[in-house]
């Protein structure tokens, strides 16, 4: 029960400090180093561009949103489909039409050759999509799910610690002002700041 009260007090002091900073009422706000601010901006930029690249490459590889959704659902269920893409479907249609006209006719033989070429192109396009996903999309996604999540988590932790430190400093400042008015010692406020810094 005591732990919950302590955690609630910490959350309240963080919320108060955060609100005062957003409203511009906080007198002391610990600023990060310029190099660290630059690194944070670089991390934000890397995350935003990586997400945009993944989205645009997905659209390029599969322009049809319904097909993208179907592929996404099937990969979530670990089901592989051997469905033909549109180039293979066109090739299959041409081969069937050529066979119907007859391979001995000039039109039929041309349709069969063209259809077989389209089927080869469709297989090559499938291979291109698979290699693009494995060689380009997967590393980007693993960056977002791995390193970027770690950066975001550590950044959130750092921000909470900074809010704790700033809240303790403002408490110390207020208690010093009160002690000057009342002529009482301020040892407890100094101890609380060191406790937060070591936490």
ROKE-291996 format. One line per field, with one value per atom (N, C-alpha, C, O): atom name; y, z, x; residue in one letter. Coordinates in Angstrom, 3 decimals. Atoms other than C-alpha are relative to their C-alpha. Layout:
BEGIN
atom = [CA  ...]
yy = [Y  ...]
zz = [Z  ...]
xx = [X  ...]
rest = [A  ...]
This chain:
BEGIN
atom = [N  CA  C  O  N  CA  C  O  N  CA  C  O  N  CA  C  O  N  CA  C  O  N  CA  C  O  N  CA  C  O  N  CA  C  O  N  CA  C  O  N  CA  C  O  N  CA  C  O  N  CA  C  O  N  CA  C  O  N  CA  C  O  N  CA  C  O  N  CA  C  O  N  CA  C  O  N  CA  C  O  N  CA  C  O  N  CA  C  O  N  CA  C  O  N  CA  C  O  N  CA  C  O  N  CA  C  O  N  CA  C  O  N  CA  C  O  N  CA  C  O  N  CA  C  O  N  CA  C  O  N  CA  C  O  N  CA  C  O  N  CA  C  O  N  CA  C  O  N  CA  C  O  N  CA  C  O  N  CA  C  O  N  CA  C  O  N  CA  C  O  N  CA  C  O  N  CA  C  O  N  CA  C  O  N  CA  C  O  N  CA  C  O  N  CA  C  O  N  CA  C  O  N  CA  C  O  N  CA  C  O  N  CA  C  O  N  CA  C  O  N  CA  C  O  N  CA  C  O  N  CA  C  O  N  CA  C  O  N  CA  C  O  N  CA  C  O  N  CA  C  O  N  CA  C  O  N  CA  C  O  N  CA  C  O  N  CA  C  O  N  CA  C  O  N  CA  C  O  N  CA  C  O  N  CA  C  O  N  CA  C  O  N  CA  C  O  N  CA  C  O  N  CA  C  O  N  CA  C  O  N  CA  C  O  N  CA  C  O  N  CA  C  O  N  CA  C  O  N  CA  C  O  N  CA  C  O  N  CA  C  O  N  CA  C  O  N  CA  C  O  N  CA  C  O  N  CA  C  O  N  CA  C  O  N  CA  C  O  N  CA  C  O  N  CA  C  O  N  CA  C  O  N  CA  C  O  N  CA  C  O  N  CA  C  O  N  CA  C  O  N  CA  C  O  N  CA  C  O  N  CA  C  O  N  CA  C  O  N  CA  C  O  N  CA  C  O  N  CA  C  O  N  CA  C  O  N  CA  C  O  N  CA  C  O  N  CA  C  O  N  CA  C  O  N  CA  C  O  N  CA  C  O  N  CA  C  O  N  CA  C  O  N  CA  C  O  N  CA  C  O  N  CA  C  O  N  CA  C  O  N  CA  C  O  N  CA  C  O  N  CA  C  O  N  CA  C  O  N  CA  C  O  N  CA  C  O  N  CA  C  O  N  CA  C  O  N  CA  C  O  N  CA  C  O  N  CA  C  O  N  CA  C  O  N  CA  C  O  N  CA  C  O  N  CA  C  O  N  CA  C  O  N  CA  C  O  N  CA  C  O  N  CA  C  O  N  CA  C  O  N  CA  C  O  N  CA  C  O  N  CA  C  O  N  CA  C  O  N  CA  C  O  N  CA  C  O  N  CA  C  O  N  CA  C  O  N  CA  C  O  N  CA  C  O  N  CA  C  O  N  CA  C  O  N  CA  C  O  N  CA  C  O  N  CA  C  O  N  CA  C  O  N  CA  C  O  N  CA  C  O  N  CA  C  O  N  CA  C  O  N  CA  C  O  N  CA  C  O  N  CA  C  O  N  CA  C  O  N  CA  C  O  N  CA  C  O  N  CA  C  O  N  CA  C  O  N  CA  C  O  N  CA  C  O  N  CA  C  O  N  CA  C  O  N  CA  C  O  N  CA  C  O  N  CA  C  O  N  CA  C  O  N  CA  C  O  N  CA  C  O  N  CA  C  O  N  CA  C  O  N  CA  C  O  N  CA  C  O  N  CA  C  O  N  CA  C  O  N  CA  C  O  N  CA  C  O  N  CA  C  O  N  CA  C  O  N  CA  C  O  N  CA  C  O  N  CA  C  O  N  CA  C  O  N  CA  C  O  N  CA  C  O  N  CA  C  O  N  CA  C  O  N  CA  C  O  N  CA  C  O  N  CA  C  O  N  CA  C  O  N  CA  C  O  N  CA  C  O  N  CA  C  O  N  CA  C  O  N  CA  C  O  N  CA  C  O  N  CA  C  O  N  CA  C  O  N  CA  C  O  N  CA  C  O]
yy = [-1.190  0.000  1.256  2.237  -1.129  2.344  0.257  1.406  -0.130  1.636  0.696  1.527  -0.615  2.627  1.505  2.296  -1.417  5.933  0.735  1.854  -0.609  6.629  0.133  1.163  -0.046  5.754  1.053  1.750  -1.008  7.928  1.408  2.300  -1.303  10.833  0.356  1.504  -0.227  10.417  0.376  1.305  -0.301  10.361  1.396  2.115  -1.339  13.465  1.097  2.111  -1.032  15.388  0.084  1.172  -0.021  14.342  0.745  1.584  -0.641  15.403  1.505  2.290  -1.427  18.721  0.697  1.760  -0.584  19.399  0.087  1.108  0.026  18.388  1.088  1.788  -1.019  20.627  1.402  2.257  -1.325  23.593  0.327  1.472  -0.236  23.140  0.328  1.225  -0.235  22.986  1.358  2.003  -1.297  26.066  1.151  2.315  -1.025  27.920  0.558  1.641  -0.483  28.243  -0.586  -0.135  0.625  26.045  0.948  1.459  -0.925  28.136  -0.694  -0.110  0.742  25.475  -1.245  -2.104  1.203  22.945  -0.443  0.328  0.522  20.738  -0.185  -0.918  0.099  21.117  -1.078  -1.277  1.004  18.349  0.681  1.827  -0.464  18.774  0.189  -0.520  -0.261  20.181  -1.234  -1.532  1.210  17.025  -1.054  -1.754  0.966  14.895  0.397  -0.460  -0.479  17.061  -0.328  -0.727  0.315  16.591  -1.498  -1.881  1.445  12.813  -0.370  -1.246  0.261  12.850  0.386  -0.332  -0.405  14.767  -0.993  -1.309  1.001  12.281  -1.290  -1.905  1.211  9.379  0.181  -0.716  -0.272  10.997  -0.003  -0.557  -0.052  11.667  -1.401  -1.745  1.368  8.089  -0.824  -1.589  0.751  6.669  0.419  -0.428  -0.495  8.888  -0.433  -0.890  0.372  8.230  -1.502  -1.956  1.454  4.496  -0.453  -1.313  0.356  4.265  0.390  -0.365  -0.422  6.265  -0.878  -1.214  0.877  4.135  -1.359  -1.880  1.295  0.911  0.107  -0.761  -0.190  2.267  0.148  -0.490  -0.243  3.495  -1.192  -1.446  1.195  0.374  -1.059  -1.776  0.942  -1.737  0.351  -0.528  -0.439  0.339  -0.267  -0.656  0.252  0.026  -1.484  -1.852  1.432  -3.739  -0.582  -1.499  0.470  -4.257  1.208  1.641  -1.219  -1.274  -0.193  0.766  0.242  -2.912  -0.135  -1.058  0.072  -2.217  -1.276  -1.778  1.249  -5.273  -1.168  -2.018  1.063  -7.538  0.136  -0.865  -0.221  -5.927  -0.510  -1.161  0.446  -6.586  -1.520  -2.125  1.463  -10.184  -0.617  -1.578  0.507  -10.749  0.158  -0.737  -0.255  -9.187  -1.035  -1.591  0.962  -11.433  -1.401  -2.128  1.343  -14.566  -0.181  -1.264  0.129  -13.824  -0.071  -0.721  0.093  -13.323  -1.411  -1.864  1.369  -16.799  -1.025  -2.227  0.867  -18.215  -0.914  -2.084  0.768  -19.364  0.569  1.769  -0.425  -19.248  -0.348  -1.441  0.257  -18.921  0.013  0.765  0.053  -19.779  0.668  0.214  -0.717  -17.303  0.736  1.279  -0.682  -15.885  1.510  1.992  -1.454  -12.186  0.390  -0.468  -0.429  -10.067  -0.264  -0.517  0.259  -10.539  -1.478  -1.822  1.435  -14.329  -0.326  -1.175  0.227  -14.202  0.395  -0.310  -0.426  -12.248  -1.028  -1.384  1.012  -14.761  -1.279  -1.876  1.215  -17.679  0.172  -0.744  -0.290  -16.044  -0.046  -0.589  -0.002  -15.518  -1.405  -1.751  1.375  -19.113  -0.783  -1.514  0.702  -20.439  0.467  -0.346  -0.520  -18.139  -0.524  -0.909  0.515  -19.183  -1.461  -1.868  1.416  -22.874  -0.166  -1.082  0.091  -22.232  0.336  -0.302  -0.320  -20.573  -1.044  -1.211  1.034  -23.338  0.510  1.627  -0.405  -23.275  0.016  0.561  0.003  -23.857  1.320  1.643  -1.299  -20.473  1.049  0.930  -1.047  -17.345  0.758  1.049  -0.728  -15.542  -0.844  -0.343  0.892  -18.550  -0.192  -0.155  0.215  -19.166  1.280  1.219  -1.278  -15.459  0.194  0.628  -0.109  -15.472  -0.928  -0.549  0.963  -18.582  0.517  0.487  -0.519  -17.073  1.212  1.320  -1.201  -13.763  -0.382  0.177  0.449  -15.549  -0.655  -0.428  0.642  -17.663  1.049  0.928  -1.087  -14.502  0.727  1.036  -0.666  -12.837  -0.872  -0.360  0.889  -15.909  0.034  0.015  -0.115  -15.709  1.332  1.394  -1.311  -11.996  -0.021  0.565  0.102  -12.789  -0.728  -0.327  0.719  -15.327  0.878  0.885  -0.888  -12.821  1.097  1.470  -1.040  -10.168  -0.539  0.164  0.627  -12.582  -0.110  0.185  0.103  -13.224  1.367  1.494  -1.356  -9.467  0.443  1.027  -0.378  -8.922  -0.718  -0.097  0.763  -11.701  0.508  0.655  -0.488  -10.438  1.412  1.759  -1.349  -6.856  -0.060  0.687  0.133  -7.936  -0.503  0.039  0.589  -10.059  0.903  1.028  -0.762  -7.780  1.458  2.091  -1.427  -4.345  0.269  1.010  -0.290  -4.389  -0.606  0.051  0.653  -6.882  0.740  0.931  -0.771  -4.943  1.305  1.692  -1.231  -1.726  -0.283  0.439  0.350  -3.415  -0.446  -0.120  0.435  -5.041  1.185  1.180  -1.229  -1.609  0.672  1.083  -0.648  -0.179  -0.817  -0.256  0.843  -3.159  -0.273  -0.648  0.267  -3.521  1.258  1.697  -1.157  -0.534  1.202  1.887  -1.190  2.110  -0.142  0.839  0.203  0.558  0.208  0.786  -0.203  0.494  1.480  1.958  -1.437  4.134  0.706  1.553  -0.644  5.137  -0.299  0.581  0.381  3.211  0.749  1.282  -0.698  4.698  1.504  2.159  -1.423  8.157  0.333  1.351  -0.202  7.827  -0.075  0.729  0.137  6.641  1.240  1.744  -1.199  9.569  1.198  1.995  -1.128  12.023  -0.081  0.941  0.157  10.573  0.387  1.044  -0.350  10.903  1.518  2.107  -1.451  14.482  0.715  1.682  -0.598  15.311  -0.165  0.752  0.223  13.736  0.971  1.568  -0.896  15.747  1.444  2.146  -1.375  19.004  0.237  1.307  -0.133  18.378  0.090  0.876  -0.046  17.706  1.336  1.886  -1.303  20.859  1.111  1.997  -1.044  22.960  -0.137  0.868  0.184  21.394  0.556  1.209  -0.493  22.176  1.526  2.153  -1.459  25.741  0.600  1.600  -0.493  26.212  -0.175  0.701  0.215  24.664  0.943  1.358  -0.979  26.929  1.368  2.091  -1.291  29.934  0.023  1.034  0.080  28.743  0.024  0.649  0.037  28.042  1.369  1.723  -1.353  31.522  0.865  1.700  -0.773  32.940  -0.463  0.343  0.557  30.605  -0.278  -0.634  0.281  30.207  -1.454  -1.707  1.429  26.330  -0.660  -0.154  0.670  23.853  -0.677  -0.993  0.586  22.377  -1.323  -1.664  1.227  19.104  -1.038  -1.761  1.026  16.941  0.213  -0.768  -0.262  18.619  -0.371  -0.920  0.358  18.189  -1.505  -1.994  1.461  14.480  -0.549  -1.498  0.521  13.992  0.177  -0.676  -0.186  15.420  -1.060  -1.633  1.025  13.072  -1.374  -2.212  1.277  10.186  -0.180  -1.270  0.074  10.970  -0.160  -0.901  0.102  11.395  -1.406  -1.902  1.357  7.991  -1.041  -2.148  0.929  6.341  -0.422  -1.206]
zz = [0.000  0.000  0.000  -0.675  -0.062  0.819  -1.360  -1.751  1.333  -2.602  -0.956  -1.758  0.881  -4.368  0.264  -0.668  -0.323  -2.506  -0.542  -1.046  0.503  -3.439  -1.524  -2.077  1.455  -7.097  -0.441  -1.433  0.332  -7.130  0.190  -0.616  -0.226  -5.650  -1.105  -1.546  1.096  -8.299  -1.278  -1.983  1.200  -11.072  0.058  -0.941  -0.136  -9.708  -0.179  -0.826  0.150  -9.457  -1.444  -1.932  1.420  -13.018  -0.808  -1.651  0.745  -14.295  0.240  -0.684  -0.327  -12.499  -0.729  -1.320  0.670  -13.852  -1.506  -2.126  1.440  -17.385  -0.391  -1.385  0.279  -17.259  0.114  -0.729  -0.162  -15.941  -1.163  -1.610  1.136  -18.734  -1.259  -2.016  1.195  -21.409  0.047  -0.984  -0.147  -20.015  0.116  0.141  -0.097  -19.732  1.390  1.553  -1.366  -15.960  0.754  1.852  -0.679  -15.102  -0.040  -1.096  -0.062  -13.920  -0.391  -1.088  0.314  -14.189  -0.789  -0.320  0.823  -16.997  -0.421  -1.006  0.377  -17.494  -1.503  -2.065  1.452  -21.097  -0.336  0.380  0.469  -23.002  -0.720  -1.155  0.732  -24.569  -1.473  -1.987  1.413  -28.138  -0.867  -1.770  0.774  -29.502  0.217  -0.719  -0.301  -27.757  -0.683  -1.216  0.720  -29.150  -1.484  -2.113  1.415  -32.595  -0.248  -1.249  0.136  -32.077  0.082  -0.648  -0.099  -31.009  -1.294  -1.757  1.276  -34.153  -1.109  -1.944  0.990  -36.255  0.161  -0.826  -0.249  -34.599  -0.476  -1.093  0.465  -35.251  -1.521  -2.109  1.462  -38.858  -0.582  -1.555  0.493  -39.343  0.123  -0.780  -0.186  -37.929  -1.017  -1.642  0.924  -40.035  -1.442  -2.148  1.378  -43.283  -0.210  -1.282  0.130  -42.629  -0.150  -0.977  0.118  -42.098  -1.370  -1.971  1.324  -45.292  -1.105  -2.057  1.010  -47.281  -0.037  -1.112  -0.045  -46.097  -0.661  -1.445  0.571  -47.015  -1.522  -2.235  1.442  -50.475  -0.773  -1.893  0.682  -51.364  -0.045  -1.038  0.012  -50.360  -1.094  -1.791  1.051  -52.651  -1.380  -2.297  1.289  -55.475  -0.352  -1.486  0.271  -55.121  -0.251  -1.056  0.205  -54.889  -0.004  1.050  0.070  -56.171  0.451  0.886  -0.360  -55.456  1.515  2.096  -1.467  -51.819  0.490  1.565  -0.402  -51.701  -0.017  0.873  0.076  -52.813  1.146  1.724  -1.122  -50.216  1.292  2.087  -1.212  -47.496  0.045  1.091  0.056  -48.637  0.288  1.050  -0.252  -48.713  1.465  2.052  -1.408  -45.242  0.893  1.800  -0.819  -43.795  -0.162  0.821  0.225  -45.418  0.646  1.142  -0.658  -44.117  1.513  2.185  -1.446  -40.605  0.396  1.499  -0.286  -40.821  -0.527  -0.492  0.546  -42.383  -1.105  -1.178  1.136  -45.466  -1.273  -1.535  1.257  -48.775  -1.121  -1.153  1.145  -51.938  -1.253  -1.360  1.278  -55.388  -1.057  -2.198  0.874  -56.909  -1.078  -0.830  1.104  -60.284  0.147  0.585  0.044  -60.566  -1.338  -2.183  1.189  -63.281  -1.294  -2.329  1.204  -65.746  -0.362  -1.537  0.257  -65.361  -0.501  -1.376  0.457  -65.759  -1.463  -2.233  1.396  -69.001  -0.886  -1.948  0.766  -70.222  -0.149  -1.225  0.052  -69.336  -0.978  -1.734  0.910  -71.206  -1.456  -2.322  1.365  -74.291  -0.481  -1.633  0.377  -74.260  -0.314  -1.303  0.249  -73.973  -1.298  -2.050  1.248  -76.789  -1.202  -2.219  1.089  -78.942  -0.270  -1.431  0.185  -78.350  -0.653  -1.448  0.605  -79.264  -1.494  -2.295  1.424  -82.554  -0.715  -1.930  0.576  -83.100  -0.122  -0.578  0.043  -82.842  -1.421  -1.663  1.393  -86.619  -0.703  -1.725  0.609  -87.379  0.492  1.571  -0.362  -87.351  1.248  2.135  -1.147  -84.887  1.275  2.334  -1.153  -82.567  0.534  1.745  -0.445  -82.505  0.630  1.586  -0.572  -81.846  1.400  2.308  -1.328  -78.940  1.000  2.151  -0.902  -77.470  0.416  1.599  -0.327  -77.691  0.928  1.910  -0.825  -76.262  1.398  2.396  -1.299  -73.502  0.847  2.056  -0.739  -72.544  0.522  1.627  -0.433  -72.407  1.202  2.162  -1.125  -70.139  1.261  2.371  -1.167  -67.888  0.615  1.838  -0.508  -67.606  0.729  1.797  -0.641  -66.843  1.365  2.330  -1.264  -64.142  1.063  2.227  -0.960  -62.524  0.467  1.646  -0.353  -62.653  0.948  1.888  -0.866  -61.099  1.410  2.392  -1.316  -58.268  0.727  1.918  -0.610  -57.662  0.456  1.511  -0.354  -57.678  1.287  2.169  -1.202  -55.085  1.217  2.258  -1.141  -52.846  0.415  1.605  -0.362  -53.042  0.578  1.455  -0.552  -52.396  1.440  2.297  -1.367  -49.331  0.934  2.023  -0.870  -47.950  0.145  1.241  -0.049  -48.831  0.380  0.805  -0.260  -48.338  1.082  2.031  -0.941  -46.464  1.384  2.399  -1.299  -43.737  0.862  2.052  -0.841  -42.587  0.524  1.664  -0.460  -42.431  1.122  2.119  -1.035  -40.445  1.277  2.374  -1.208  -38.087  0.703  1.928  -0.614  -37.526  0.837  1.971  -0.728  -36.528  1.225  2.286  -1.098  -34.355  1.033  2.165  -0.921  -32.768  0.562  1.664  -0.476  -32.500  0.305  1.309  -0.209  -32.860  1.238  1.947  -1.228  -30.121  1.229  2.221  -1.123  -27.837  0.212  1.346  -0.103  -28.616  0.621  1.501  -0.518  -27.935  1.483  2.258  -1.411  -24.652  0.878  1.926  -0.778  -23.422  0.042  1.052  0.039  -24.502  0.977  1.667  -0.932  -22.541  1.444  2.287  -1.344  -19.473  0.377  1.495  -0.254  -19.784  0.282  1.175  -0.200  -20.057  1.373  2.034  -1.333  -16.918  1.090  2.066  -0.981  -15.017  0.028  1.090  0.059  -16.221  0.697  1.428  -0.682  -15.075  1.515  2.271  -1.434  -11.684  0.573  1.630  -0.465  -11.357  0.059  1.041  0.017  -12.360  1.066  1.673  -1.055  -10.008  1.371  2.222  -1.279  -7.150  0.173  1.273  -0.083  -7.978  0.338  1.140  -0.300  -7.954  1.437  2.097  -1.411  -4.613  0.915  1.917  -0.811  -3.247  0.001  1.035  0.105  -4.504  0.854  1.542  -0.808  -2.894  1.488  2.296  -1.422  0.370  0.506  1.664  -0.399  0.433  0.211  1.144  -0.159  -0.084  1.277  1.978  -1.237  2.736  1.226  2.235  -1.149  5.016  0.270  1.421  -0.201  4.434  0.718  1.556  -0.656  5.458  1.435  2.309  -1.326  8.461  0.817  1.991  -0.656  9.322  0.477  1.621  -0.328  9.220  -0.948  -2.047  0.874  7.810  -1.202  -1.176  1.234  4.309  -0.333  -1.509  0.258  4.683  -0.724  -1.568  0.613  3.638  -1.506  -2.249  1.431  0.226  -0.741  -1.842  0.641  -0.551  -0.131  -1.156  0.035  0.290  -1.095  -1.781  1.011  -1.999  -1.407  -2.260  1.331  -5.010  -0.255  -1.343  0.194  -4.467  -0.161  -0.900  0.136  -4.076  -1.425  -1.984  1.358  -7.456  -1.010  -1.984  0.942  -9.185  0.017  -1.012  -0.090  -7.908  -0.443  -0.812  0.362  -8.687  -1.416  -1.945]
xx = [0.821  0.000  0.866  0.554  -0.913  2.858  0.638  0.845  -0.601  4.410  -0.962  -0.536  0.983  1.188  -0.127  -0.275  0.055  1.065  1.222  1.119  -1.232  4.676  -0.060  0.324  0.113  4.017  -1.008  -0.792  1.014  0.892  0.557  0.291  -0.617  2.837  0.981  1.044  -0.945  5.533  -0.737  -0.342  0.779  2.937  -0.614  -0.643  0.589  1.251  1.037  0.773  -1.032  4.511  0.478  0.781  -0.355  5.414  -1.054  -0.738  1.092  2.011  -0.013  -0.225  -0.018  2.239  1.146  0.959  -1.167  5.736  -0.234  0.064  0.262  4.705  -0.996  -0.807  1.020  1.625  0.569  0.298  -0.614  3.599  0.929  0.991  -0.890  6.147  -0.797  -0.425  0.806  3.458  -0.695  -0.886  0.659  1.730  0.993  0.595  -1.028  5.042  0.169  0.730  -0.102  4.839  1.188  1.512  -1.138  7.804  1.193  1.568  -1.134  10.710  1.298  2.127  -1.224  13.413  -0.359  -1.106  0.172  13.421  1.388  2.149  -1.306  16.437  0.034  -0.780  -0.131  17.543  1.019  2.000  -0.945  19.252  1.158  1.053  -1.164  22.664  -0.375  -1.240  0.307  22.632  0.251  -0.530  -0.286  24.257  -1.081  -1.467  1.047  21.644  -1.306  -2.011  1.192  18.820  0.102  -0.878  -0.215  20.331  -0.213  -0.818  0.200  20.411  -1.484  -1.949  1.438  16.751  -0.718  -1.605  0.595  15.823  0.332  -0.516  -0.397  17.800  -0.808  -1.210  0.786  15.974  -1.439  -2.013  1.367  12.590  -0.074  -1.003  -0.040  13.541  0.152  -0.519  -0.211  14.781  -1.279  -1.618  1.241  11.560  -1.054  -1.692  1.025  9.299  0.285  -0.614  -0.331  11.170  -0.055  -0.453  0.068  11.436  -1.445  -1.746  1.422  7.672  -0.548  -1.312  0.469  7.046  0.562  -0.143  -0.602  9.487  -0.698  -0.993  0.683  7.843  -1.367  -1.753  1.333  4.416  0.055  -0.719  -0.074  5.456  0.545  0.103  -0.498  7.443  -1.092  -1.213  1.123  4.431  -0.994  -1.499  0.925  2.236  0.588  -0.135  -0.643  4.774  -0.035  -0.342  -0.041  5.095  -1.387  -1.546  1.370  1.341  -0.929  -1.395  0.813  -0.677  -1.453  -2.091  1.395  -4.046  -0.130  0.441  0.114  -5.030  -0.686  -0.356  0.663  -7.327  0.975  0.958  -1.015  -4.490  1.008  1.432  -0.921  -2.176  -0.604  0.075  0.678  -4.750  -0.063  0.173  0.073  -5.203  1.368  1.473  -1.355  -1.427  0.380  0.988  -0.306  -1.101  -0.685  -0.067  0.754  -3.818  0.567  0.713  -0.538  -2.390  1.375  1.686  -1.301  1.111  -0.158  0.643  0.239  -0.316  -0.418  -0.111  0.423  -1.859  1.000  0.738  -1.061  1.349  -0.511  -0.136  0.492  -0.495  0.607  0.529  -0.596  1.308  -0.981  -1.547  0.868  -0.725  0.850  1.819  -0.704  0.461  -0.866  -0.950  0.904  -1.950  0.788  1.864  -0.664  -1.063  -0.182  -1.226  0.136  -0.321  -0.626  -0.880  0.738  -1.934  0.773  0.156  -0.796  0.959  -0.103  -0.234  0.149  0.765  -1.404  -1.575  1.376  -3.022  -0.163  -0.816  0.049  -2.637  0.699  0.188  -0.727  -0.051  -0.798  -0.833  0.823  -2.317  -1.159  -1.481  1.103  -5.200  0.478  -0.209  -0.536  -3.009  0.327  0.064  -0.337  -1.767  -1.280  -1.339  1.262  -5.335  -0.644  -1.181  0.564  -6.495  0.782  0.204  -0.838  -3.543  -0.269  -0.312  0.321  -4.318  -1.372  -1.584  1.328  -7.950  0.043  -0.641  -0.143  -6.959  0.847  0.746  -0.865  -4.431  1.420  1.663  -1.403  -0.662  0.536  1.613  -0.450  -0.417  -0.318  0.287  0.309  -2.000  0.989  1.569  -0.954  0.118  -0.473  0.328  0.540  -2.181  0.080  0.457  -0.036  -2.419  1.413  1.634  -1.390  1.355  0.567  1.340  -0.452  1.982  -0.577  0.132  0.621  -0.494  0.670  0.886  -0.645  1.153  1.386  1.725  -1.335  4.672  -0.099  0.636  0.166  3.498  -0.489  -0.034  0.513  1.567  1.076  1.140  -1.094  4.587  0.991  1.519  -0.893  6.709  -0.599  0.106  0.660  4.145  0.031  0.178  -0.081  4.118  1.394  1.533  -1.372  7.921  0.187  0.795  -0.084  7.651  -0.703  -0.212  0.729  5.082  0.806  0.810  -0.851  7.438  1.162  1.518  -1.110  10.296  -0.482  0.220  0.558  8.038  -0.247  -0.009  0.172  7.143  1.331  1.425  -1.333  10.843  0.504  1.127  -0.402  11.464  -0.698  -0.069  0.750  8.730  0.566  0.777  -0.537  10.081  1.372  1.647  -1.344  13.657  -0.070  0.721  0.156  12.487  -0.487  -0.014  0.525  10.536  1.090  1.279  -1.017  13.358  1.236  1.781  -1.245  16.272  -0.152  0.815  0.172  14.730  -1.043  -0.788  1.089  11.431  0.252  0.018  -0.221  12.376  1.021  0.769  -0.931  15.477  -0.604  -0.346  0.632  13.434  -0.993  -1.040  0.971  10.678  0.692  0.237  -0.712  13.179  0.644  0.772  -0.517  14.748  -1.085  -0.837  1.096  11.357  -0.408  -0.681  0.469  10.438  1.093  0.788  -1.095  13.871  0.629  0.300  -0.762  16.169  -0.888  -0.694  0.830  13.472  -0.871  -1.096  0.778  11.329  0.871  0.428  -0.921  14.370  0.289  0.308  -0.265  15.148  -1.198  -1.036  1.212  11.531  -0.189  -0.563  0.153  11.447  1.005  0.640  -1.032  14.741  -0.270  -0.011  0.319  13.637  -1.122  -1.075  1.111  10.397  0.501  0.103  -0.563  12.340  0.806  0.697  -0.799  14.753  -0.903  -0.618  0.909  11.862  -0.664  -0.849  0.594  10.246  0.998  0.634  -1.037  13.535  0.236  0.440  -0.175  13.913  -1.150  -0.938  1.149  10.391  0.114  -0.206  -0.187  11.155  1.030  0.821  -1.057  14.347  -0.490  -0.249  0.489  12.684  -1.065  -1.110  1.012  9.749  0.674  0.259  -0.713  12.175  0.718  0.760  -0.666  14.121  -0.992  -0.695  0.982  10.971  -0.500  -0.765  0.376  9.962  1.077  0.784  -1.101  13.397  0.025  0.253  0.005  13.185  -1.113  -0.911  1.120  9.774  0.271  -0.037  -0.273  10.904  1.093  1.053  -1.016  13.983  -0.623  -0.272  0.669  11.755  -0.829  -0.870  0.777  9.477  0.900  0.572  -0.905  12.427  0.623  0.878  -0.527  13.818  -1.023  -0.682  1.055  10.470  -0.232  -0.552  0.282  10.120  1.259  1.167  -1.282  13.840  0.089  0.465  -0.098  13.670  0.991  1.218  -0.979  16.250  -0.675  -1.864  0.506  15.879  0.672  0.803  -0.748  17.712  -0.841  -0.311  0.860  14.742  -0.133  -0.104  0.139  14.329  1.271  1.210  -1.259  18.041  0.125  0.600  -0.071  17.823  -0.897  -0.517  0.921  14.810  0.555  0.313  -0.588  16.681  1.062  1.119  -1.020  19.602  -0.622  -0.105  0.706  17.169  -0.518  -0.396  0.532  15.547  1.126  0.987  -1.117  18.898  0.597  1.058  -0.531  20.017  -1.004  -0.614  1.080  16.660  0.201  -0.587]
rest = [X  X  X  X  X  X  X  X  X  X  X  X  X  X  X  X  X  X  X  X  X  X  X  X  X  X  X  X  X  X  X  X  X  X  X  X  X  X  X  X  X  X  X  X  X  X  X  X  X  X  X  X  X  X  X  X  X  X  X  X  X  X  X  X  X  X  X  X  X  X  X  X  X  X  X  X  X  X  X  X  X  X  X  X  X  X  X  X  X  X  X  X  X  X  X  X  X  X  X  X  X  X  X  X  X  X  X  X  X  X  X  X  X  X  X  X  X  X  X  X  X  X  X  X  X  X  X  X  X  X  X  X  X  X  X  X  X  X  X  X  X  X  X  X  X  X  X  X  X  X  X  X  X  X  X  X  X  X  X  X  X  X  X  X  X  X  X  X  X  X  X  X  X  X  X  X  X  X  X  X  X  X  X  X  X  X  X  X  X  X  X  X  X  X  X  X  X  X  X  X  X  X  X  X  X  X  X  X  X  X  X  X  X  X  X  X  X  X  X  X  X  X  X  X  X  X  X  X  X  X  X  X  X  X  X  X  X  X  X  X  X  X  X  X  X  X  X  X  X  X  X  X  X  X  X  X  X  X  X  X  X  X  X  X  X  X  X  X  X  X  X  X  X  X  X  X  X  X  X  X  X  X  X  X  X  X  X  X  X  X  X  X  X  X  X  X  X  X  X  X  X  X  X  X  X  X  X  X  X  X  X  X  X  X  X  X  X  X  X  X  X  X  X  X  X  X  X  X  X  X  X  X  X  X  X  X  X  X  X  X  X  X  X  X  X  X  X  X  X  X  X  X  X  X  X  X  X  X  X  X  X  X  X  X  X  X  X  X  X  X  X  X  X  X  X  X  X  X  X  X  X  X  X  X  X  X  X  X  X  X  X  X  X  X  X  X  X  X  X  X  X  X  X  X  X  X  X  X  X  X  X  X  X  X  X  X  X  X  X  X  X  X  X  X  X  X  X  X  X  X  X  X  X  X  X  X  X  X  X  X  X  X  X  X  X  X  X  X  X  X  X  X  X  X  X  X  X  X  X  X  X  X  X  X  X  X  X  X  X  X  X  X  X  X  X  X  X  X  X  X  X  X  X  X  X  X  X  X  X  X  X  X  X  X  X  X  X  X  X  X  X  X  X  X  X  X  X  X  X  X  X  X  X  X  X  X  X  X  X  X  X  X  X  X  X  X  X  X  X  X  X  X  X  X  X  X  X  X  X  X  X  X  X  X  X  X  X  X  X  X  X  X  X  X  X  X  X  X  X  X  X  X  X  X  X  X  X  X  X  X  X  X  X  X  X  X  X  X  X  X  X  X  X  X  X  X  X  X  X  X  X  X  X  X  X  X  X  X  X  X  X  X  X  X  X  X  X  X  X  X  X  X  X  X  X  X  X  X  X  X  X  X  X  X  X  X  X  X  X  X  X  X  X  X  X  X  X  X  X  X  X  X  X  X  X  X  X  X  X  X  X  X  X  X  X  X  X  X  X  X  X  X  X  X  X  X  X  X  X  X  X  X  X  X  X  X  X  X  X  X  X  X  X  X  X  X  X  X  X  X  X  X  X  X  X  X  X  X  X  X  X  X  X  X  X  X  X  X  X  X  X  X  X  X  X  X  X  X  X  X  X  X  X  X  X  X  X  X  X  X  X  X  X  X  X  X  X  X  X  X  X  X  X  X  X  X  X  X  X  X  X  X  X  X  X  X  X  X  X  X  X  X  X  X  X  X  X  X  X  X  X  X  X  X  X  X  X  X  X  X  X  X  X  X  X  X  X  X  X  X  X  X  X  X  X  X]
